[in-house]
């Protein structure tokens, strides 16, 4: 159950990728489904918190895979290049690479304008798409002003995997900053590495954050 976490994007006018960047901190909920190669399909629902300032992403929820339900917490700490994954109260740690982008992918191209719901209670959205090597992604974003946007949904597929994530209840700020601490029962020893077993590696990582 690897990265479910979160990702939200507040969509601005997007003249360039940097015209659509999410707030420095935000929280809410996300639901994800994922299938890769011959691995089992995975679905989950999480509470999420994201901090570009701290370079950390947190999520907590339940995941269904392999005919079982798992209670999962995940913390991505990009300052340390480490992921902390707690599954049914057991901790796994592993190295991560890269960094949080903070904005919609620079390759994203505007596709169309539309809305959720119906008049008069509708939410205006914009859809963007882009590809990376064998990957193709589409994102639905909402403009929240001042060059900021929030992601409402993102989907992607390649020759070996497909994933879909939706977001709701997003709001600026993080109510409890303690969620960005190393989760219990993970060790504080930064040299400790305890890779998760293969069947837990199929929760997609929201690397578009």
C-alpha positions in Angstrom: 0.0 0.0 0.0 2.3 2.5 -0.9 1.4 5.9 -1.7 -2.1 6.9 -1.6 -1.7 10.1 -0.5 -3.0 12.9 -1.6 -2.8 15.3 -4.2 -4.9 18.2 -4.9 -4.5 20.9 -7.2 -6.2 24.3 -7.3 -6.4 25.2 -10.9 -5.6 28.6 -12.0 -5.8 30.1 -15.4 -2.8 28.0 -16.4 -1.1 30.0 -19.0 2.0 28.1 -18.1 2.4 25.2 -15.6 3.3 27.6 -12.9 0.0 29.4 -13.4 -1.6 26.4 -11.6 0.1 25.7 -8.3 -1.5 24.4 -5.1 -1.5 26.2 -1.8 1.6 25.8 0.5 -0.5 23.6 2.8 -3.8 21.9 2.4 -5.8 18.9 3.6 -8.9 16.9 2.7 -9.7 13.4 1.4 -8.8 11.3 -1.5 -10.1 8.0 -3.0 -7.8 5.9 -5.2 -8.0 2.8 -7.3 -5.0 1.2 -9.0 -4.0 -1.8 -11.0 -0.5 -2.8 -12.3 0.6 -5.7 -14.4 -0.6 -9.0 -12.8 -0.8 -7.5 -9.4 -4.0 -7.4 -7.4 -6.3 -4.3 -7.9 -6.1 -1.9 -5.0 -8.6 0.7 -3.8 -8.5 3.0 -0.8 -10.0 6.1 0.9 -7.7 8.5 2.9 -7.5 11.6 4.9 -4.6 13.6 3.5 -2.4 16.5 4.4 0.2 18.2 2.2 2.9 20.7 3.0 5.1 22.2 0.3 6.8 24.2 3.1 7.8 21.1 5.0 8.1 19.0 1.8 5.9 16.3 3.3 2.8 14.4 2.4 0.7 12.4 4.8 -2.3 10.1 4.4 -4.3 7.8 6.7 -7.1 5.5 5.8 -8.2 2.0 4.7 -7.1 0.1 1.7 -8.6 -3.0 0.1 -6.3 -5.4 -1.7 -5.7 -9.2 -2.0 -9.2 -9.8 -0.6 -8.3 -8.0 2.6 -8.7 -4.6 4.2 -5.7 -2.8 5.6 -5.4 0.2 8.0 -2.7 2.3 6.5 -0.7 5.5 7.3 1.9 6.9 5.0 4.4 9.8 5.4 6.6 10.9 2.5 9.4 13.1 3.8 11.2 14.6 0.9 13.7 16.4 3.1 15.1 13.0 4.2 14.3 11.1 1.0 12.3 8.5 3.0 8.9 7.0 3.1 7.3 5.7 6.3 4.5 3.2 5.7 2.5 1.8 8.6 0.2 -1.2 7.8 -1.9 -2.7 10.5 0.4 -1.1 13.1 3.6 -2.5 11.5 6.1 0.0 10.1 8.0 -0.3 6.8 10.5 2.3 5.7 12.1 2.8 2.3 14.0 5.4 0.3 12.2 7.8 -2.1 13.7 10.0 -4.8 12.7 13.3 -6.4 10.9 16.2 -4.9 7.4 17.7 -4.6 6.6 19.7 -7.6 4.1 22.1 -6.1 2.5 22.8 -9.5 0.7 21.1 -12.3 3.1 19.2 -14.6 4.8 21.7 -17.0 3.8 19.4 -19.9 0.1 19.8 -19.1 -2.0 21.1 -22.0 -5.5 22.6 -21.7 -8.1 20.2 -23.1 -11.5 21.7 -22.3 -13.6 23.6 -19.8 -16.6 22.0 -18.1 -18.3 21.7 -14.7 -19.4 19.3 -12.0 -23.0 19.2 -11.0 -25.8 21.2 -12.8 -26.9 24.9 -13.0 -27.1 26.8 -10.7 -25.1 24.6 -8.2 -22.2 23.8 -10.4 -18.4 23.8 -10.0 -16.5 25.1 -13.0 -13.4 22.9 -13.9 -10.7 22.7 -16.5 -9.2 19.5 -17.9 -5.5 19.1 -18.8 -3.6 16.2 -20.2 0.0 15.3 -20.7 2.3 12.3 -21.3 5.6 11.1 -19.9 7.3 8.4 -21.9 4.7 5.6 -21.8 2.5 7.3 -19.3 -0.6 9.4 -20.1 -2.4 11.5 -17.5 -5.4 13.7 -17.4 -6.2 16.1 -14.6 -9.3 18.1 -13.6 -8.6 21.2 -11.7 -10.5 24.1 -10.1 -9.2 27.7 -10.1 -9.0 29.2 -6.6 -7.5 32.5 -7.6 -4.0 34.2 -7.2 -2.4 31.6 -9.5 -3.5 28.7 -7.3 -5.5 25.7 -8.2 -6.8 22.5 -6.6 -7.0 19.1 -8.2 -10.4 17.4 -8.2 -9.4 14.3 -10.1 -6.4 12.7 -11.9 -6.2 9.5 -13.9 -3.3 7.9 -15.7 -2.5 4.8 -17.7 0.5 3.1 -19.4 1.0 -0.3 -21.0 1.2 -1.9 -17.6 -0.8 0.1 -15.1 -3.9 2.3 -14.7 -4.9 4.5 -11.8 -7.6 6.9 -10.8 -7.8 9.4 -7.9 -10.5 11.8 -6.8 -10.4 14.5 -4.1 -13.1 16.1 -1.9 -13.3 18.4 1.1 -10.1 20.2 0.3 -9.2 23.3 2.2 -6.1 25.5 2.8 -4.0 24.9 5.9 -3.3 21.8 8.0 -5.3 21.4 11.2 -2.8 19.2 13.0 0.8 19.6 12.0 1.8 16.6 14.1 0.7 14.4 11.2 4.1 15.3 9.6 6.0 13.7 12.5 7.5 10.2 12.0 4.5 7.9 12.6 4.4 5.5 15.5 5.6 2.7 15.5 8.3 3.7 13.0 11.9 3.9 14.4 13.5 7.3 14.7 16.8 5.7 13.5 17.2 7.3 10.0 19.5 4.5 8.9 16.8 1.9 9.4 15.3 0.4 6.2 12.6 -2.2 6.2 11.2 -2.5 2.7 7.5 -3.4 2.5 6.6 -6.7 0.9 5.7 -6.8 -2.7 1.9 -7.1 -2.2 2.0 -3.7 -0.4 3.7 -1.8 -3.2 0.7 -1.2 -5.4 -0.8 1.9 -3.8 0.2 4.6 -6.3 2.5 7.4 -5.3 1.0 10.8 -6.1 4.2 12.0 -7.7 2.4 14.8 -9.5 2.3 16.7 -6.2 
